[in-house]
Amino acid sequence: MWRTDSLRPPTLEVQHAEWQRVLKAGMLGHQLELSEQDAKTRLYRSFEPAVVPGLLQTAEFARALFSRAVLVHKVPNDVNDAVAKRMQRQEMLYRTDKAFHFVITDATLRYRLCSPDIMLGQLDRLVSLTSLRNVKLGVIGYETQYVVDPRHGFMMYNSDLARVETYSAELNLRQPHEIELYTATFESLAAVASYGAAARAIINRAIADLASSVPEGGE
């Protein structure tokens, strides 16, 4: 049986949402749609091998990524509004009726997706998030032996939706066997991640390495 709010299976358009269509009016609309999903989600799980998850991003990091999306997808520039909405969505991280489990890789901490100054602020933000009561943040260090390969990022909302973002589209997966596969994959990745003080140590190493590569006085 399909796990949807209706008795009919989701259409291909819902399952495979091309960014050109999703973002045609700008990025704020997509953030508003995500807010609707947020309201229904009590357990949020996310694995990201390359990019800091949206709910953990600083405003500056989010602005850098949104600005790039405007150029890549040639959509209306509403970056400031989209950033403001993403920051507003992050308020739910402090709600005790919700639980969040994020797993990222060491590479996520080191890819140069923005300026060093912005990335240093983002890494500092991640350190602080490791102490939130209802947020579990795991980091998989480079030396870790993987059980399953970190093929791509994905998000899981409760136990009825797995979302994958590709270069061209957002995939919304709801079939039971898909949910089962992504749940097992997430659990395997989470099992080899470091948490708490160990996670902070990995992040702090990335901070030290990045800071040492930046000349005094900036770039």
C-alpha positions as CSV (number, residue, x, y, z in Angstrom):
1,M,0.0,0.0,0.0
2,W,1.2,3.5,-0.8
3,R,1.9,5.6,2.3
4,T,0.2,8.8,1.2
5,D,-2.6,11.0,2.6
6,S,-4.9,9.8,-0.2
7,L,-5.8,6.4,-1.5
8,R,-4.2,7.1,-4.9
9,P,-0.5,6.7,-5.6
10,P,1.6,9.8,-6.1
11,T,1.9,11.0,-9.7
12,L,5.2,10.9,-11.5
13,E,5.2,14.7,-11.3
14,V,5.1,14.6,-7.5
15,Q,7.7,11.8,-7.4
16,H,10.1,13.5,-9.8
17,A,10.0,17.2,-9.3
18,E,12.3,19.0,-11.7
19,W,14.0,22.0,-10.2
20,Q,13.1,24.2,-13.2
21,R,9.4,23.6,-12.3
22,V,9.8,23.6,-8.5
23,L,11.8,26.9,-8.6
24,K,10.1,28.6,-11.5
25,A,8.7,31.3,-9.2
26,G,11.8,31.5,-7.1
27,M,13.2,29.6,-4.1
28,L,10.9,31.1,-1.4
29,G,8.0,29.0,-2.7
30,H,10.0,25.8,-2.2
31,Q,11.0,26.8,1.3
32,L,7.3,27.4,2.1
33,E,6.5,23.9,0.8
34,L,9.2,22.5,3.0
35,S,7.7,24.3,5.9
36,E,4.4,22.4,5.3
37,Q,6.3,19.1,5.4
38,D,8.1,20.3,8.6
39,A,4.8,20.8,10.4
40,K,3.9,17.1,9.8
41,T,7.3,15.7,10.7
42,R,8.2,14.4,14.1
43,L,11.3,12.4,13.2
44,Y,13.7,14.0,10.7
45,R,16.7,12.1,9.5
46,S,19.3,13.3,7.0
47,F,22.5,12.0,5.5
48,E,24.7,14.4,3.5
49,P,28.1,13.4,2.0
50,A,29.0,16.8,0.5
51,V,26.8,19.7,1.7
52,V,25.8,20.9,5.1
53,P,22.1,20.1,5.6
54,G,19.8,23.1,5.1
55,L,18.4,23.0,8.6
56,L,22.0,23.3,10.0
57,Q,23.2,26.1,7.6
58,T,24.2,29.6,8.6
59,A,22.5,32.4,6.8
60,E,25.7,33.2,4.9
61,F,26.3,29.6,3.8
62,A,22.6,29.3,2.7
63,R,22.9,32.6,0.8
64,A,26.0,31.3,-1.1
65,L,24.2,28.1,-2.2
66,F,21.0,29.8,-3.1
67,S,22.9,32.4,-5.2
68,R,24.6,29.6,-7.1
69,A,21.2,27.9,-7.7
70,V,19.8,31.1,-9.2
71,L,22.6,31.1,-11.8
72,V,22.5,27.3,-12.5
73,H,18.7,27.0,-12.8
74,K,18.1,30.5,-14.2
75,V,15.2,31.2,-11.8
76,P,14.0,34.5,-10.2
77,N,16.4,35.9,-7.6
78,D,14.6,35.9,-4.3
79,V,17.7,34.8,-2.3
80,N,17.1,37.1,0.7
81,D,13.5,35.9,1.2
82,A,14.5,32.2,0.8
83,V,17.4,32.6,3.3
84,A,15.0,34.3,5.8
85,K,12.5,31.5,5.5
86,R,15.2,28.8,5.9
87,M,16.4,30.5,9.1
88,Q,12.8,30.6,10.3
89,R,12.5,26.9,9.6
90,Q,15.5,26.2,11.8
91,E,13.5,27.3,14.9
92,M,12.0,23.9,15.0
93,L,15.4,22.5,16.0
94,Y,14.6,23.7,19.5
95,R,11.1,22.1,19.7
96,T,11.1,19.2,22.1
97,D,8.2,17.5,20.3
98,K,10.5,16.9,17.3
99,A,13.7,14.8,17.0
100,F,16.5,15.3,14.5
101,H,19.3,13.0,13.4
102,F,21.9,14.3,11.0
103,V,24.9,12.4,9.6
104,I,27.5,14.1,7.6
105,T,30.9,13.1,6.3
106,D,34.3,14.6,6.9
107,A,34.3,15.8,3.3
108,T,31.2,17.9,4.1
109,L,33.4,19.9,6.5
110,R,36.1,20.5,3.9
111,Y,34.6,21.1,0.4
112,R,35.1,24.8,-0.6
113,L,31.5,25.7,-1.5
114,C,31.8,29.2,-0.2
115,S,34.5,31.6,1.0
116,P,36.8,30.4,3.9
117,D,35.3,33.0,6.3
118,I,31.8,31.8,5.6
119,M,32.8,28.2,6.0
120,L,34.6,28.9,9.3
121,G,31.4,30.4,10.6
122,Q,29.4,27.4,9.3
123,L,31.8,24.9,11.0
124,D,31.5,26.9,14.3
125,R,27.8,26.6,14.0
126,L,28.0,22.8,13.6
127,V,30.1,22.6,16.8
128,S,27.4,24.4,18.8
129,L,24.7,22.2,17.3
130,T,26.3,19.0,18.7
131,S,25.0,20.1,22.1
132,L,21.3,20.6,21.3
133,R,19.2,18.1,23.3
134,N,16.9,16.9,20.5
135,V,19.5,17.2,17.7
136,K,21.8,14.2,17.1
137,L,24.7,15.2,14.8
138,G,27.1,12.5,13.6
139,V,30.2,13.0,11.6
140,I,31.9,10.1,9.7
141,G,35.7,10.7,9.8
142,Y,38.0,10.0,6.8
143,E,39.5,7.0,8.7
144,T,36.2,5.3,9.2
145,Q,35.5,2.0,7.5
146,Y,32.1,2.3,5.7
147,V,29.6,-0.5,5.8
148,V,27.6,1.0,2.9
149,D,29.0,3.5,0.4
150,P,28.0,7.2,0.8
151,R,26.5,7.4,-2.7
152,H,24.3,10.4,-2.3
153,G,22.5,12.5,0.2
154,F,18.9,12.0,1.3
155,M,16.4,13.1,3.9
156,M,13.7,11.0,5.6
157,Y,10.5,12.5,7.0
158,N,8.9,10.3,9.7
159,S,8.7,6.8,8.1
160,D,6.8,7.6,5.0
161,L,8.9,9.8,2.8
162,A,12.5,9.7,1.6
163,R,13.7,12.7,-0.5
164,V,16.7,12.7,-2.8
165,E,18.0,15.9,-4.4
166,T,19.8,15.5,-7.8
167,Y,21.3,18.1,-10.0
168,S,18.1,18.3,-12.1
169,A,15.3,17.2,-9.7
170,E,13.9,16.4,-6.3
171,L,12.9,12.7,-6.0
172,N,10.1,11.9,-3.5
173,L,10.1,8.2,-2.6
174,R,7.2,6.7,-0.8
175,Q,6.9,3.0,-1.7
176,P,7.4,0.7,1.4
177,H,10.4,-1.1,-0.1
178,E,12.1,2.3,-0.8
179,I,11.5,3.5,2.7
180,E,12.8,0.2,4.1
181,L,16.0,0.5,2.0
182,Y,16.7,4.1,2.9
183,T,16.0,3.4,6.6
184,A,18.5,0.6,6.6
185,T,21.0,2.7,4.7
186,F,20.7,5.5,7.2
187,E,21.1,3.2,10.2
188,S,24.2,1.7,8.7
189,L,25.7,5.1,8.0
190,A,24.7,6.4,11.5
191,A,26.3,3.4,13.2
192,V,29.8,4.3,12.0
193,A,29.5,8.1,12.7
194,S,31.1,9.8,15.7
195,Y,29.0,11.9,18.1
196,G,29.4,14.3,20.9
197,A,33.0,15.1,21.8
198,A,34.3,12.8,19.1
199,A,32.3,14.7,16.4
200,R,33.4,18.0,17.8
201,A,37.0,16.9,17.5
202,I,36.6,16.1,13.8
203,I,34.9,19.4,13.2
204,N,37.6,21.3,15.1
205,R,40.3,19.6,13.0
206,A,38.6,20.9,9.9
207,I,38.4,24.3,11.4
208,A,42.1,24.3,12.3
209,D,43.1,23.1,8.8
210,L,40.9,25.7,7.1
211,A,42.1,28.5,9.3
212,S,45.7,27.7,8.7
213,S,45.2,27.8,5.0
214,V,43.8,31.3,5.0
215,P,46.4,34.1,4.9
216,E,46.3,36.7,7.7
217,G,44.0,39.5,6.8
218,G,41.7,37.3,4.7
219,E,41.8,35.8,1.3
